[in-house]
Amino acid sequence: MSIRLKTVLYKAVLLSMVLGLLGFTIALAAPGDLDTTFSGDGLVTSYVVPSNPGRGDVVEGIAIQSNDKIVAVGYSYVPSSSTSDFALTQYNPDGSLDTTFSGDGRVITNFGGYDSAFDVAIQSNGKIVVAGQKCVSDICDVALARYNQNGALDATFSGDGKQIFDFGGRDNGSFGGLAIQSNGKIVVAGYIWNGTNYDMAIYRFNTNGTPDTTFSGDGVAVGNFGPGRRDDTRDLVLQSDGKIVVVGLSGDVNGDNNDFAIARLNENGTADTTFSGDGRVTTNFGGDEVAWGLDLQSNGKIVVAGAKSNGTLLYFVVARYNANGNLDTTFNGTGKKVFSVIPGAWSYARDVKVLSNGKIVVSGATANGSLSDFAVVRLNSGGGFDSTFSGDGKVTVGFESYDEGEEDFGSTLAVQPVDGKYVLGGYIHNFSEAPEFGLARVLP
């Protein structure tokens, strides 16, 4: 056999091996797998103040920039002083910290109290709006900050990039729910003390950070689900017609016996009476429940996710409503679905996204023995588990970076617009060290 022929045969065998290995690699990359193009293993952890790892860092919100960079927000707290600050990190698409953002990809913002960021939205010009609350002696105020793309506070927003809204000296804050209208106005979901108990509150701010007095007369729309009830919000979305949908909980004055609570407002802040007659709906799942996240289908149906406790276990809860506020019985037969990610183990849903194909992605956490992992579940539009996602529609993500084990808790979910990958955020705690930001990216 000639040397040339041997060389050709050798190259053919080598090419076959490479293609075989490539096919094997592709076969491994299935929906529900961790995305290894993200930090090598699909997992990222970060301390927001690396020089002081005694601080505890928790992710509460994620947004994706138009350049595919990932913004994670939450809070960084110091247990010894009972203080915390807004905390932000920005990552490149490969999971590395973006050093064009504040020099090292990390930002801390102090409002002067126990400050916590719970949600983030990106303006059309790339500026970053973050919402949460500042609390001093258990009295909270809604707090907002806006950042330029380089991570610096935007001085065109309220003069210094920060806005604190104290409504009449009452306790009024926000645990999440932020959206930006097409005209640039900022809508925040929250709560307010009425002198006896708590009511839902929706705040709207002008683009410069001042309260928008065209919204309910003073920038705040307040609503409740009946006298003597404690009502609160957790998330917010804007419909294409400008109406505002908020979700949260409604329970007794002691904060017990809660049900899912949903309200829809007109763009001017008044209750939308085309939604269940008075703009309000509660749903009881037979336990103590809270709605944490919502998203809209293209046909106007509303998908809500949260958690239920029956006194023994916690469960994922998902419900779908028609545009008029009625439960949509084409979803799981009743409009409601309650389930465990791992049978017999507690599960807690915190966020939900509806995909363009109608499938529903729900994220949160589930027990892993005595500890916990991130969890993400994909449902078909009808409410059944999507078996094309990890075989049974359910995925758990453990960071497992420490020999002594850790507690991983997922708080938020974003879907990358370019490739549809799921970015999960929360915190990682190995008990010998303080909690830190944790992100995972999962293939769709």
N, C-alpha and C positions, 0 to 999 in steps of 0.2 A: 504494500500500500504506500502511495506516495506521501511525502511530508505534507503536501498541500491538502490532500484528501483527509489525512489524519487531523489536520488543523480545522478543516470544515466540520468534521464529525464532532470534534471536541467542542467547538463553538455551539453546535446544535444541541449537544447534550447539556452544556452549561446554560443555554437559553431556556431549554425545557425545565431545568431545575429552578431557574429564577422565576419563570412563569408559574411553576407549581407552587413555589414559596409565596409568590404574590397572591395567587388564588387562595392559598391557605390563610394569608393575612386578611384578605378581603372577607373571607368566610367568617373570620373571628369578629370583624367589625359589624356587629348586628345592632338593630334598634334596641335601646336600653343599655348598651355598653357604655362605659366611660370613654370619653373622647381623648385618646392619648396624644393628640396634637395640642392639647391644653396642658402645659406644664409637664409633659412627658407621661403622666399617668391619669390625667383628667381631674386632678385635685390641686387646690391652691390654699395655703394658709398664710395669714399675714397678721403681724402686730402693727397697729396703727402708729404706736410710738415705740419703735424697736429698742430705744435706749432705756425704756421703762416697762419691761414685760410684766410687771406687777399689775398694770392696768388690765382690765377685762374688756375685750372688744367683741361686739355682737353686730352682725349684719341684719338689717331689717328691710332693706329695699335694694333693688337692682334696676338699672336702666342701661340700654345699649345705645351708644352714640352712632351717628350716621356712618362713621368710619370703622364701625365694629368694635371700638374700644368699650370696655365694660366698666360702669361706675357702680360701686357698692357703697351704701351708706348705712349708718347705724349709730352706735354710741360707744364711747370709750370711758370706762368708769374707774375711779380710784376708791376701793373699799374703805381704806383708812380714813378718808375725809368725806365719804358719802357724797362725792361730786362726780359729775360726768360731763362730757362734751360731745357735740356733734362730731362724727368721725366719717371720713370719706377716703376711699382708695379708688384709683383708676388703673385698669389693667390693659395691656395690649391684647390683641386677639389670641396670642399664644399663651396667655396667662401670666406673663411677666409684668411686674409693676412698671407703669409708664412714667419714665423720668422727666417727660415734658410737662407733667402735672405736678406742680409744686416741688420740682427737683428730685423727688424720690417716690412719687405716686401716692403720697399720703398727705391728708390735711386734717387738722384738729381745729374746731371753732368753739370758743367758750362764750356762752351767753351770761355767765355769772351765777349759775345755779346748778341743779341737777338737770342737765340738758340732754335730750334724747332725740335723734332723728329717726323717723319711721318710714319715710317714703321719699322718692326722688323722681323727677321728670326732666326731660331735656327739651329746651326751647328749640325752635326752628333754626336759630342762629348758633346753636351749640352750647349756649349757656346752661348751667346746671342749677335747677331749683330744688331745694331740699326743705321738707316740712317735718315738724315735730313739736316739741314743747320744752319750755323752761319751767322748772319747779323749784320753789323756795318754801320751806316749812310746809310742805304738802299742798301749797297753792300753786297751780300751774297756769301758764299762759301759752297760747299758740306761738310758736317760733318758726320763722322762715329765714333761709339764707339763700343768696344767689351767688354763683361762682362763675368767673370767666373760664374759658377752656383751659387756661394754664393753671387753674386751681386757686387763683387769687380771688378774694371777695370782690364782688362787683359794686363799686361805689355809686353807680347810677341807681342802685336798688336801696331805697330808704337811707341814702347818704353814706352808709358804711357797709352795705351788703347784707345787713341783718335787720329783721323786723320782729318785734315782740308785740303781740296784740293782747292787751289786758282789757277784757270787756267788763267794765263797771266794777273792777276789783273782785270779781267772782273767780272761782276755780274753772278755768276753761282751757282745754288743751286738745291734743290730737295724738291718737295712737296709730294713725295711718290713713291714707286716702288723699291723693294729690293728683290733680290733672290741670293741664294748660289748655284754655280755649283757643280757638283759631285766631281770635283777636289779641291773644297774649295774656289775657286775664288769668289769674291763678285761683283755682278752687281747691279748698282744703276741707276734709271731713274731720269732725271733732266732737266734743261734748262741752256742756256748760252746766254749772250748778244753778238751780233756779230758786234756791233758798230752802228747799225741802228735799229734793232729790236731783238726779241728773237727767238732762234732756239731750237729744241729738242736736248738733249744731253744724251748720255748713257755712264756711267763711269764703268770701271772695275778695281778692286783692287786685288792684290795678297793676299794670306792668312795672310801675315805679315802687311798688311795695305798700302803697297806702290802701286802706280799706275802701272798697268800692261801694259807695253809698247808693248806687242805682240798684244794688242787690238787697232786697228786703228793707230798704230805707237806711240801713246803717252798716251794711256789709256782712251781716250775720242773719241767717235764717235758722230759727229754732223750732223744733217740733218734738212731740212726744207721742207715745202710744197709749195714753190714758193716764188719769190722775193716780198718783202714788206709785208709779212705775219708774224704774231706773232704766234709762235708754242711753245707748252709746253707739258710736260708729267705729268701723274698722277699715273700710275701703270705699272707693268712689270711682265711678266711670262717667264719661260724658257720652250721650247718644249723639248721633249725627244731626239730629234736629235741635241740639243745644240743651235738651233736658238732662238733668243730673240724677243719677241713681246712686244711692248710698246703702250700705249694709252694715249690720252690727248685731246688737243684742237688745232685747227688752225683757226685764225681769222684775221681781219684787224690789221693794225699797232697800233690802239688805244685799241686793246683787245676786240673789239665788233664783232658781227656777226660771232660768233664761230661755228664751226662744230666739230663733232667727228673726231679725227685724230688717225690713227693706222699705225704703221710702224713695219716691220719685218727685222731683221738683221741676217746675218750669224754669226757664232760663232766668227769670227775674226773682226767683227765690220762693215763689208761692207754691203751695202743694198742688200736684198734678192730679186733678180729680178723675182723669181718665184711667188712672191706675188704682184699681180696687175701690173706686168711688170716693176715696178721701186721700189718696196718695200714699197709703201705708198698708203693709202686709206683715203679719207675723206667722211663723210656721213652727209647730211643736213636733219634735221627733221622739217624744216620750222620755226625755231626760233633761239635763241642763246643757244648753247649747249656745254656741257663739258662732256667727258668720264672720270669717276673716277675709275672704276674697271674693271678687266677682269679675265676670267678663261678659261681653255681649256677643251673641251670634249675629251673623249677617242678616238674619230675618227678624231681628229685634228681640228674640228670646233672651232671657237673663239667666246666666248660670252662676250659682253661688256655692261656695265651699267653706267648710268650717269643721268644728268638732262637737262631739256629743259625749257627755259623761252619764253613765247610768249608776254612778256611785261606786262602781267596781272597776270598770274599764273605760278607756277613751276610744272613740271611733272617728274615722273619716266620715264626713257627711257632705253630700252633694245634692243640690236641688235645682230644678229648672222651672222657670216661670214664663208664661206667655206675656206678650207685651201689655196685656191688660191687668197683670198681677196675679192671675190664676195659676195654680200649679199646672205644669204641662204633663199630662198623663201619658204622652208618647215617650216620656223619659222613664224608663224602668217600671212602667205600668202605673205608677202613682205620682210621678214627679219628684220622688225622693229616693235616695240611696244611702244606706248606712252600712259600713263594712270595716273590717280590720285589714291592714296590709299583711300582717302575719297573724294567722288564726290564734286567738288566745292571748295576744300581746296588745298593749295599748297602742293606739295610732292617733295622730293629731294633724289635721290638715290646716294649712295656713295660706295657701294661694291657689289660684286656678287660672288657666288660659284656654281659650277656645281656638283651635287651629282652623285654617282656611278650609280644610276638608270636613269640618264639623266635629272632629274628635276633640276630646276634652282631656287636658293634662292637669292633674292635681298634685301639689307637692306639700310636704310637711316633714313629719318625723314619726318613727315607730320604735318600739322597744326592741333591744337586742340583748336578751338576758336582763340583767339589772341596769344596763346602760341603754344607749339609743343610737340610731343611725338616721341620716337623711332618708326620705322616702319620696318616690314619685310614681304616680299611677296614671295610666292612659286608658280612657274609656271610649268606646264607640259612641256615636251620636245618640243611639238609643239607650245608653246607660250601661251596656254590658262591658266587661273587661276586654280590652283589645289584645288578643292573643298574638298579634304580630309584633307586640312590644314585649320583649324578654320572655315570650312564651305564654305568660299568664296576665300580662298587662301591668305587672308590679315590679318595681326595682327598689332595692335598698342600697344605700351608699355609706360604707363605713370608711373613715379615713385611716384607722388602724395604724397610726404613725408612732404609737407609743406601746411599749411592752405591757404597761399596767392597764391598758385599755383607756377608752375615753367616751365622753358623752358628745354625740354629734346631733345638733338640732337644726333642722331646716326651717327657715322663716319665710323665704320669698323665692319667686320664680320669674325668669324672663325667657322669652323665645327669641333667638337671634333671627332678624328678618331676612338675612341673606341665605342661610343654610338650614334654618329651622331647628338648630341644636338648642337644647334646654340648659340654661344656666341656673343652678340652684345656689342659694346663699343662706348662711346662718352662722352658727358658731361651733367651734371645736374646743373641748375642754378635757384635758387629760388628768385633772385633779391635782397633779403635782405642780402645775403652772396655771397661770390665769387663762381664761378663755381668749380665743383669738378668732379673727375673721376666717370663715371657711367658705370656699366656693368649689363647686363641682360642675363639670359639663358632661352632659349625657347625649348620646346620639339619638336622633329621632326615629 
